[in-house]
Amino acid sequence: MILPRILIIGFPLLFAAVSWWSVQESRRSHADRTAGVVVMLPQEVPVLHPFLPANEVEREIAELVHEPLIRLASDGTLQPGLAEYWRWTQDVTCWFADVAAAKKAQELLQAQIDEKNRWAEWRLSSVRVLENRLLLSFSEPNSAGVRQAFEIIATQDLKPVVFWRIERASPLRKSWDRFMAESPQARHVQRVWFDGANACEIVVAGESQRLLEDLHRFLDSGMGEPAAINPLAEVGALSEPVLDLDIRPGQHWHDGTPVTAEDARATIDFLRGNEWPLPNREALGNIQTIEAQENGSRLHVSFRRRQGTALCVLVNLPILPAAWLRQHPAPQDSDFVAHAPPGAGTHRIAVRDSRSVVLAPMQQEKNLPRFLFNFLASPLMTQIGVRTRTVDLVWPAADRTRQEQLRLTPPRQRLVVLWNTRHEVLQHPFCREALALATDADELIRSLPGHLGHADASLFAPGLWFSTQAKSRPFQLEQARQVLADAGWPRDVEGIARSAQQSLQFTLLVPGGDDLHTRAADLLVAQWRRLGARVRIEFAPDAQTLSQRLHEHRFDAVLLDQRFEVSWDQRPWWHSSLAKPGGSNFCGIADPQIDLKLDALAAEFDPDQVPKRVRELEERLLPMHPMLALFTTHDEAAAMPTLREPGSTTGPVSDWTLQTLTRPPKRTPASPAIKLQMRPRDEEKAGQRPAAPSAPIIKPQFRLPE
């Protein structure tokens, strides 16, 4: 009898004690938080890795602490971060037999500055002699004057410029470094770019025979198999697009030291040297040279290839202090926890312990809120905090039925079905169209877990200024059946659509181990069965198997997560040159007109021209139905009545981030936002401020293992 009485009396007392402790903890989290925001989260304290955030919360905290060179604004435009201006130019380098020949060529070009001023016509800014080299700088990356200027000096004693590719079964770096240090022929190598550990490409000015012989002597020594050295191209001059970024004056790290272009250079070089799966990593690999100029106020970057989207690698890319990177040349997660790098964002990490992180604003005069993140928060502690009005945000939302409380983050990815257009059935566009019409996205969104959003059919992310927001075909089962019947594929007595030769059947490859993918696949198979399609599900056991199957094109249709990235280069996914085995055009689309549009879009340096090119591409590609967009995925938080938010917040709020809470309330009329602008060299010299804004593009990228 004693034990039951103890339990009867003790349990309520214990519950009361726990409740009292939870109230005190909640009040403590809310105490001394002038204009602060208290967030309750059940997860562990994140690492706060600036380049590899594990989830949306970690990503958004990092965006408050760290500042990129160029920031993607909420309205889909590029705005200044650490960089105040950016501009594309073009450098053309010619090599001559000697200095006298280079100076003679310079004089010929200088003679073109006459009444007509052909330099202005060519967009030629300067001509410099550097030993036996002549460097021509053009103010536009696609200047038509390059060819005209080159014709003036082509009669001089020009050396040929030859591109070579070197490959070896074993790593090249040590042998290459020894060649460059010891060989007298190394002086003829003008550029080198490593493509992984076992291959590199070089640019040679002049005759290459003796250089190649010496290269083999260094590279083949002690090797069982000689290195393969093959020519790629021969040209009269080396043309390189150049990106200059001016660092905004007055920027400081949270420790008070000034931000310079050297910090940006060190960060980009650091990222080029590791293998982290960063967005737009291919653009990092195309950087030829990078240096800080103008006493640290300008970042000067040259690229190997003419790719207008190379700018996008810098968008939302956090920049770290060069001093911190020197102290942590190979940082681990523990370094980011114990020795977090100073940022240059609006907030600094003021407190960090095993259960909480406090972010303090750097500029109090801007009335920015403090943030207190309470991690490992139990449901009881969260509920008490909500009841006592000491909590502002609950992340993730505990009650999704309270629509007015929901704050939905921007979509970072969407789920799509990618069709293999080489398949005997799916090669027919009308089959792919019918399957799209027979797909009920609303049913998928209602039936599957998590907060899912409607996806449009555009190749790019929704909500951006350039996006076509091409609408997906609405669910129309009868029309889908009619499309097949009109093409000679009526349904038989068993309900299976058939032609005279074959039936509508294929296999859907699904990544294994993911409940959302599995349940989505089951629903799709059931929906397509009503159309008359017989679909079998096959699971890829791991990411490596999935990647191999895709690159070998051993699938009929595949369910994939498609990650949105900042870029307008769509060549990797749809260009016919990449449709062969091993290429990334898994769908197999091969259309000459699409290739031309893809090439023109990727090479576009002027953001104002990108929307037009995007429309032209989608008008040609989307009617082919190469993929089926199903839905986007979002994180969701619940805003409590205590949360102070700018503007009206009735109903669920989409495209919401923590940055939203740092913006001033909207006013009428709204002040025009500052847009990142291009400043041509000729305007810069005249002291003029440019007016043409740059614009971002989000590129979808299928999330595959590196």
C-alpha positions in Angstrom: 0.0 0.0 0.0 2.9 2.4 0.7 4.3 2.1 -2.8 1.0 2.9 -4.6 0.5 5.9 -2.2 4.0 7.2 -3.0 3.2 6.9 -6.7 -0.2 8.5 -6.4 1.3 11.5 -4.5 4.8 11.6 -6.0 3.9 11.5 -9.7 1.9 14.8 -9.6 4.7 16.3 -7.6 7.3 15.2 -10.1 5.2 16.5 -13.0 4.8 19.8 -11.2 8.5 20.0 -10.6 9.3 19.2 -14.3 6.8 21.8 -15.4 8.3 24.4 -13.0 11.7 23.6 -14.4 10.5 23.9 -18.0 8.8 27.3 -17.2 12.0 28.5 -15.6 14.1 27.3 -18.6 11.7 28.9 -21.0 11.7 32.2 -19.0 15.5 32.1 -18.8 15.6 31.7 -22.6 13.3 34.7 -23.0 15.0 36.9 -20.4 17.2 39.8 -21.4 16.3 39.5 -25.1 15.6 43.1 -26.1 13.8 42.9 -29.4 14.9 39.2 -29.6 13.5 36.1 -31.3 13.4 32.8 -29.3 13.3 29.7 -31.4 12.7 26.2 -30.1 14.1 23.2 -32.0 14.2 19.5 -31.2 17.4 18.8 -33.0 21.0 19.0 -31.7 23.1 22.1 -31.9 24.4 22.2 -35.5 28.0 22.5 -36.5 27.3 25.8 -38.4 29.4 24.7 -41.3 29.3 27.7 -43.7 29.7 25.5 -46.9 28.0 22.3 -46.0 24.9 23.0 -43.9 23.2 19.8 -42.8 19.6 21.3 -42.9 17.6 24.4 -43.6 18.1 25.8 -40.0 21.9 25.6 -40.3 21.8 27.1 -43.7 19.8 30.1 -42.5 21.9 30.7 -39.4 25.0 30.7 -41.6 23.4 33.3 -43.9 23.0 35.6 -41.0 26.6 35.2 -39.8 28.5 35.0 -43.1 28.4 37.4 -46.1 29.0 36.3 -49.7 30.5 38.5 -52.5 27.1 38.5 -54.1 23.8 37.9 -52.4 20.6 36.4 -53.9 17.8 38.7 -52.7 14.3 37.6 -51.8 13.0 39.1 -55.1 15.2 36.9 -57.2 17.8 39.6 -58.1 21.5 39.8 -57.3 22.4 42.4 -54.7 25.7 43.6 -53.3 27.3 41.5 -50.6 30.9 42.1 -50.0 31.3 43.0 -53.6 30.0 46.5 -54.6 30.3 46.1 -58.4 31.1 43.4 -60.9 32.1 43.5 -64.6 33.1 41.0 -67.3 35.9 41.9 -69.6 38.1 39.9 -72.0 41.9 39.5 -72.1 43.6 38.3 -75.4 47.3 37.3 -75.1 49.6 37.0 -78.2 53.1 35.7 -78.0 55.9 36.9 -80.4 59.3 35.8 -81.3 60.9 38.6 -79.3 60.2 41.9 -77.5 60.8 44.0 -80.7 58.0 42.1 -82.5 55.6 42.6 -79.6 56.3 46.3 -79.6 55.9 46.6 -83.3 52.4 44.9 -83.0 51.6 47.4 -80.2 52.5 50.3 -82.5 50.2 49.0 -85.2 47.3 48.8 -82.8 48.0 52.3 -81.4 47.9 53.7 -84.9 44.2 52.7 -85.0 43.4 55.5 -82.6 42.7 58.1 -85.2 39.7 60.1 -86.2 37.6 57.0 -86.4 38.9 55.7 -83.1 38.6 52.0 -84.0 39.5 51.2 -80.4 36.1 52.4 -79.3 34.4 50.4 -82.1 36.3 47.3 -81.0 35.7 47.9 -77.2 39.5 47.8 -76.9 40.6 49.3 -73.6 44.4 48.8 -73.5 47.4 47.2 -75.2 50.4 46.3 -73.1 53.8 44.7 -73.9 54.9 42.2 -71.3 58.3 40.8 -72.5 57.5 39.0 -75.7 53.7 39.0 -74.9 51.1 41.5 -76.1 48.1 41.7 -73.8 44.9 43.2 -75.3 42.1 44.1 -72.8 38.6 44.4 -74.1 35.7 46.0 -72.1 33.2 43.4 -73.3 33.5 39.6 -73.0 31.9 39.0 -76.4 33.5 41.9 -78.3 33.3 41.4 -82.0 36.4 43.7 -82.2 38.7 40.9 -81.1 38.9 39.4 -84.6 39.4 42.8 -86.2 42.1 43.8 -83.8 43.9 40.5 -84.3 43.8 40.9 -88.1 45.9 44.0 -87.7 48.8 42.2 -86.0 48.4 38.7 -87.6 51.1 39.5 -90.1 53.7 39.9 -87.4 56.0 37.1 -86.1 53.3 35.4 -84.0 54.0 32.2 -82.1 51.3 29.5 -82.3 49.3 28.8 -79.1 48.7 25.1 -78.6 46.5 23.3 -76.1 47.6 19.9 -74.9 46.0 17.3 -72.6 48.2 15.1 -70.4 46.9 11.9 -68.8 48.7 9.3 -66.8 47.5 6.2 -64.8 49.1 7.6 -61.6 49.0 11.1 -60.1 50.8 13.8 -62.0 51.4 16.5 -59.6 54.9 15.6 -58.2 56.3 14.8 -61.6 54.8 18.0 -63.0 56.3 20.2 -60.2 59.7 18.6 -60.8 59.4 19.4 -64.6 58.5 23.0 -64.0 61.3 23.4 -61.5 64.1 21.7 -63.5 63.3 21.7 -67.2 64.5 24.7 -69.4 61.4 24.0 -71.6 59.1 24.8 -68.7 59.2 28.5 -69.7 57.1 27.7 -72.8 54.2 26.6 -70.6 51.9 29.6 -70.3 48.9 28.0 -68.5 48.2 24.8 -66.6 45.0 23.4 -65.3 44.6 20.1 -63.4 41.6 18.0 -64.1 41.7 15.7 -61.1 44.9 14.0 -59.9 45.8 12.1 -63.1 45.2 14.6 -65.8 46.0 18.2 -66.7 45.7 20.6 -69.7 48.5 23.0 -70.6 48.9 26.0 -73.0 52.2 26.2 -74.9 53.4 29.2 -76.9 55.7 28.3 -79.7 57.0 25.0 -81.0 56.2 22.1 -78.7 58.3 19.3 -79.9 61.3 19.7 -77.6 58.9 20.5 -74.7 57.0 17.2 -75.3 60.2 15.2 -75.3 61.3 16.7 -72.0 57.8 16.2 -70.6 58.0 12.5 -71.4 61.4 12.3 -69.8 60.0 13.6 -66.5 56.6 12.0 -66.6 57.6 8.6 -67.8 60.5 8.0 -65.5 59.9 5.0 -63.3 56.5 4.4 -64.9 55.4 1.2 -66.5 53.2 3.0 -69.0 54.1 6.3 -70.7 51.9 9.4 -70.2 49.4 10.2 -73.0 50.0 13.7 -74.4 47.5 14.7 -77.0 46.8 18.1 -78.8 43.4 19.7 -78.3 43.6 22.8 -80.4 45.9 25.4 -82.0 45.1 29.1 -82.1 46.8 32.4 -82.8 46.1 33.9 -79.4 44.7 33.0 -76.0 41.4 34.5 -75.2 40.2 34.5 -71.5 37.1 36.0 -70.0 37.9 38.0 -66.9 35.6 38.9 -63.9 36.5 41.8 -61.7 34.7 42.5 -58.4 35.2 45.6 -56.4 35.0 45.0 -52.6 32.6 47.4 -50.9 34.5 49.8 -48.7 34.0 49.8 -44.9 33.3 46.1 -44.6 34.7 44.4 -41.4 34.9 41.0 -40.0 33.2 40.4 -36.6 36.7 40.7 -34.9 37.1 44.2 -36.3 39.6 43.5 -39.1 38.8 44.9 -42.6 37.5 42.7 -45.3 39.7 42.6 -48.4 39.9 40.9 -51.8 42.6 38.7 -50.3 40.0 37.1 -48.1 37.9 36.3 -51.1 40.9 35.0 -53.0 41.9 32.7 -50.1 38.4 31.4 -49.7 37.9 30.5 -53.3 41.4 28.9 -53.5 40.6 26.9 -50.4 37.4 25.6 -51.9 39.1 24.7 -55.2 41.5 22.6 -53.2 38.9 20.4 -51.5 36.2 18.0 -52.8 33.1 19.3 -51.0 29.9 18.9 -53.1 29.4 22.7 -53.5 26.8 24.2 -55.9 28.3 25.1 -59.2 31.5 23.3 -58.4 32.3 23.0 -62.2 32.7 26.8 -62.4 35.3 26.7 -59.6 37.2 24.1 -61.6 37.2 26.5 -64.7 39.0 29.2 -62.8 42.4 29.8 -64.4 43.9 32.5 -62.2 42.6 34.5 -59.2 44.4 37.4 -57.5 43.7 40.4 -55.3 44.5 43.7 -56.9 44.3 47.5 -56.2 45.6 47.1 -52.6 43.0 44.5 -51.8 40.0 46.4 -53.1 39.5 44.3 -56.3 39.2 40.6 -57.0 40.5 39.6 -60.4 39.5 36.2 -61.8 40.2 34.7 -65.2 38.5 31.6 -66.6 39.5 28.9 -69.0 36.2 28.7 -70.8 33.7 31.3 -72.1 30.9 30.6 -69.7 28.7 33.5 -68.6 27.3 31.5 -65.7 30.7 31.4 -64.1 29.6 34.4 -62.0 27.0 32.3 -60.3 29.6 30.3 -58.3 30.1 33.4 -56.2 26.4 33.9 -55.4 25.6 33.1 -51.8 29.1 31.6 -51.4 30.2 32.5 -47.8 33.6 34.3 -47.6 35.9 33.5 -44.7 38.9 35.5 -43.4 42.2 34.6 -45.0 43.8 34.6 -41.5 41.4 32.0 -40.2 42.0 29.8 -43.3 45.8 30.0 -42.8 45.3 28.8 -39.2 42.9 26.0 -40.3 44.1 24.7 -43.7 42.0 21.5 -43.4 39.2 22.4 -41.1 37.1 19.6 -39.5 33.6 20.0 -38.0 35.3 20.4 -34.6 37.1 23.5 -35.9 33.9 25.1 -36.9 32.5 24.4 -33.4 35.4 25.2 -31.2 37.0 28.0 -33.4 34.2 29.3 -35.5 35.5 31.7 -38.2 34.5 35.3 -37.9 31.8 36.3 -40.4 30.9 39.6 -42.0 27.1 39.2 -41.9 24.5 41.1 -40.0 24.9 38.9 -36.9 27.7 37.4 -34.9 27.8 34.3 -32.7 27.6 35.8 -29.2 27.0 32.6 -27.2 27.3 28.9 -28.1 26.9 26.0 -25.7 25.7 22.4 -25.8 22.0 23.5 -26.0 21.8 26.9 -27.5 23.2 29.5 -29.9 22.7 33.3 -29.5 23.2 35.6 -32.5 23.7 39.3 -31.7 23.3 42.0 -34.4 26.5 43.8 -35.4 24.8 47.2 -35.9 22.4 48.1 -33.1 21.3 51.3 -34.8 19.5 49.2 -37.5 17.2 47.7 -34.9 18.0 44.2 -35.9 16.7 41.4 -33.6 18.8 39.1 -31.5 18.2 35.4 -32.1 18.2 32.7 -29.3 18.1 29.2 -30.7 17.2 26.6 -28.0 18.1 23.1 -29.3 17.2 19.7 -27.9 13.9 21.3 -26.8 11.4 18.7 -25.6 7.8 18.8 -26.6 6.9 19.6 -23.0 9.3 22.5 -22.8 8.2 23.8 -26.2 4.5 23.6 -25.2 5.1 25.4 -21.9 7.1 28.1 -23.7 4.2 28.6 -26.1 1.6 28.7 -23.3 3.7 31.2 -21.3 4.3 33.4 -24.4 8.1 33.1 -24.1 8.6 31.4 -27.5 8.4 33.1 -30.9 9.1 30.3 -33.3 8.7 26.6 -33.2 10.8 24.8 -35.9 9.5 22.5 -37.3 5.9 23.4 -36.8 4.2 21.0 -34.3 0.6 21.7 -35.5 0.3 22.0 -39.2 -3.5 22.6 -39.0 -2.8 26.1 -37.7 -2.3 27.5 -41.2 -2.1 31.1 -40.0 1.1 30.2 -38.0 2.9 28.4 -40.8 6.1 29.9 -42.2 7.3 28.0 -45.3 10.9 28.3 -46.4 11.8 28.6 -50.1 11.9 25.4 -52.1 15.5 24.0 -52.3 14.6 21.1 -54.5 11.7 19.2 -56.2 10.9 15.6 -57.0 10.8 14.8 -60.7 10.4 11.8 -63.0 13.1 11.7 -65.7 12.2 9.8 -68.8 14.7 7.8 -70.8 13.8 8.8 -74.3 15.8 5.9 -75.8 13.2 3.4 -74.3 11.1 1.6 -76.9 7.9 3.0 -75.4 9.0 6.3 -73.7 10.7 7.4 -76.9 7.3 8.6 -78.1 6.5 12.1 -77.0 2.8 11.3 -76.9 3.4 8.6 -74.3 5.3 11.0 -72.1 2.5 13.6 -72.6 -0.2 11.1 -71.6 1.7 10.1 -68.5 2.0 13.7 -67.5 -1.8 14.3 -68.0 -2.5 11.2 -65.9 -0.5 12.3 -63.0 -2.5 13.9 -60.2 -0.1 16.1 -58.3 -2.8 17.3 -55.9 -3.3 13.7 -54.7 0.4 13.3 -54.2 0.6 16.5 -52.1 -2.4 15.5 -50.0 -1.3 11.9 -49.4 2.5 12.2 -48.8 4.2 13.4 -45.5 5.8 16.8 -45.1 4.9 20.2 -46.5 4.9 19.9 -50.3 4.3 22.6 -52.9 3.0 22.6 -56.5 5.9 22.5 -59.0 5.7 24.3 -62.3 7.1 22.8 -65.5 10.0 25.3 -65.9 13.5 24.1 -66.0 14.4 26.7 -63.3 13.3 27.5 -59.8 9.9 29.2 -59.3 9.6 32.8 -58.0 12.6 34.4 -59.7 12.4 37.4 -61.9 13.5 35.5 -65.1 11.4 32.4 -64.5 8.9 31.6 -67.1 6.8 29.8 -64.5 5.7 27.5 -67.2 2.5 25.8 -65.9 2.4 22.0 -65.5 -0.4 20.2 -67.4 -3.4 19.8 -65.1 -4.6 16.3 -64.2 -7.0 15.1 -67.0 -7.2 11.4 -67.1 -9.7 11.2 -70.0 -7.7 13.5 -72.1 -4.6 11.4 -71.4 -6.4 8.3 -72.6 -7.6 10.1 -75.7 -4.0 11.2 -76.5 -3.0 7.5 -76.5 -6.0 6.4 -78.5 -5.4 9.1 -81.1 -1.8 7.8 -81.5 -3.1 4.2 -81.9 -2.7 3.0 -78.4 -6.2 2.2 -77.1 -6.8 0.2 -74.0 -7.5 -3.5 -74.3 -10.0 -5.5 -72.3 -7.6 -5.7 -69.3 -7.3 -1.9 -69.4 -3.7 -1.9 -70.8 -2.9 0.6 -73.5 -1.4 -1.1 -76.5 -0.3 -0.5 -80.1 -0.2 -3.1 -82.8 3.4 -4.0 -81.7 3.7 -3.4 -77.9 2.0 -2.4 -74.7 2.5 0.6 -72.4 4.8 -0.8 -69.8 8.1 0.2 -68.3 10.1 0.2 -65.0 10.4 3.1 -62.6 13.8 3.2 -60.9 13.5 4.6 -57.3 16.2 5.5 -54.8 16.0 3.0 -52.0 15.8 3.8 -48.3 13.6 6.9 -48.5 10.0 6.7 -47.4 8.9 9.8 -49.4 10.3 8.3 -52.6 8.8 4.9 -52.0 5.3 6.2 -51.2 5.4 8.6 -54.1 6.4 5.8 -56.5 3.5 3.6 -55.2 1.0 6.5 -55.8 2.4 7.2 -59.3 2.1 3.5 -60.3 -1.5 3.5 -59.2 -2.3 6.7 -61.1 -0.6 5.5 -64.3 -2.4 2.1 -64.0 -5.7 4.0 -64.5 -4.3 5.4 -67.7 -3.4 2.0 -69.0 0.3 1.8 -68.1 1.8 -1.3 -66.5 4.7 0.0 -64.4 7.1 -2.0 -62.2 9.1 -0.4 -59.4 12.8 -1.2 -59.0 14.8 0.1 -56.1 18.4 1.3 -56.4 20.0 0.0 -53.1 22.5 2.9 -52.8 23.6 6.2 -54.3 26.5 4.7 -56.1 24.3 2.1 -57.9 21.8 4.8 -58.8 24.6 7.0 -60.3 26.1 4.2 -62.2 22.7 3.2 -63.7 22.0 6.8 -64.8 25.4 7.3 -66.4 25.1 4.0 -68.2 21.5 4.8 -69.2 20.2 1.5 -67.7 16.8 2.7 -66.7 13.4 3.4 -68.3 12.2 6.2 -65.9 13.7 7.4 -62.7 12.5 9.3 -59.7 15.0 11.9 -58.7 15.5 14.9 -56.3 16.3 17.9 -58.4 18.3 20.5 -56.5 18.0 24.2 -57.4 21.4 25.9 -58.1 22.3 29.4 -59.1 23.1 29.1 -62.8 21.5 29.4 -66.2 23.7 26.7 -67.8 21.5 23.7 -68.7 23.9 22.0 -71.1 24.8 19.2 -68.7 21.3 17.8 -68.7 20.0 18.3 -72.2 22.9 18.8 -74.7 23.3 15.9 -77.2 27.1 15.8 -76.8 26.5 14.6 -73.3 23.9 12.0 -74.2 26.4 9.2 -74.8 27.2 6.7 -72.0 29.0 8.4 -69.2 27.4 11.7 -70.0 25.0 13.6 -67.8 22.2 13.9 -70.4 20.5 10.9 -68.8 17.2 11.6 -70.6 18.9 11.3 -74.0 17.3 14.4 -75.7 19.2 15.0 -78.9 18.0 18.0 -80.9 20.3 20.3 -82.9 18.2 23.4 -82.3 18.1 22.7 -78.5 21.9 22.4 -78.6 22.3 25.8 -80.2 20.0 27.4 -77.7 21.8 25.7 -74.8 25.2 26.9 -76.1 23.9 30.5 -76.5 22.3 30.5 -73.0 25.5 29.2 -71.3 27.7 31.7 -73.1 25.4 34.7 -72.2 27.3 37.2 -70.1 24.5 39.8 -70.0 21.9 38.9 -67.4 19.4 41.2 -69.1 19.4 38.9 -72.2 19.0 35.7 -70.2 15.2 35.7 -69.8 14.7 35.9 -73.5 17.1 33.0 -74.1 15.4 31.0 -71.3 12.0 31.4 -73.0 13.4 30.3 -76.3 14.9 27.2 -74.8 11.8 26.2 -72.9 9.5 26.8 -75.9 11.5 24.2 -77.8 12.3 21.7 -75.0 9.3 21.6 -72.7 6.9 20.3 -75.5 9.1 17.2 -75.7 8.2 16.3 -72.1 11.7 15.2 -71.1 10.7 15.1 -67.4 7.7 15.3 -65.1 7.9 17.8 -62.2 5.8 16.5 -59.2 6.2 18.8 -56.2 8.6 20.9 -54.3 9.6 20.3 -50.6 9.7 23.0 -47.9 10.7 23.4 -44.3 8.0 24.8 -42.1 8.1 26.8 -38.8 5.3 28.0 -36.6 5.2 31.7 -35.7 3.7 32.5 -32.3 1.7 35.7 -31.7 4.8 37.1 -29.9 6.8 37.2 -33.1 7.4 40.6 -34.5 7.3 40.4 -38.3 7.5 43.1 -40.9 4.3 43.6 -42.9 1.1 41.7 -42.9 1.3 38.0 -42.0 -2.2 36.7 -42.3 -2.4 33.1 -43.4 0.6 30.8 -44.2 3.7 32.7 -45.4 5.7 31.2 -48.2 9.4 31.9 -49.2 10.0 32.8 -45.6 13.5 32.8 -44.0 15.1 34.2 -40.9 16.4 37.0 -43.1 12.7 38.1 -43.4 12.8 39.1 -39.7 15.8 41.4 -40.3 14.1 43.5 -43.0 12.5 46.8 -42.3 8.7 47.0 -42.5 7.4 47.6 -46.0 6.5 51.2 -46.7 4.3 52.8 -49.4 5.8 53.8 -51.8 8.5 51.2 -51.4 12.1 52.4 -51.8 13.8 50.9 -54.8 16.2 48.0 -53.9 19.8 48.4 -54.6 20.7 46.0 -57.5 24.2 44.7 -58.2 25.3 46.5 -61.4 27.8 46.0 -64.2 30.3 48.8 -64.5 32.1 48.8 -67.9 35.7 49.9 -67.8 35.0 53.0 -70.0 32.2 54.2 -67.7 34.4 53.4 -64.7 37.1 55.7 -65.9 34.6 58.4 -66.6 33.4 58.1 -63.0 29.9 57.0 -64.1 27.7 54.6 -62.2 26.2 51.9 -64.4 22.5 51.4 -64.6 22.0 47.8 -65.9 21.3 45.4 -63.1 22.6 41.9 -63.1 20.2 39.0 -62.5 20.5 35.5 -61.1 19.3 32.3 -62.5 18.7 29.1 -60.5 19.7 26.0 -62.2 18.2 22.7 -61.2 20.7 20.0 -60.6 19.9 16.3 -60.1 21.3 15.4 -56.7 23.8 12.5 -57.3 26.7 11.2 -55.4 30.0 13.0 -56.1 
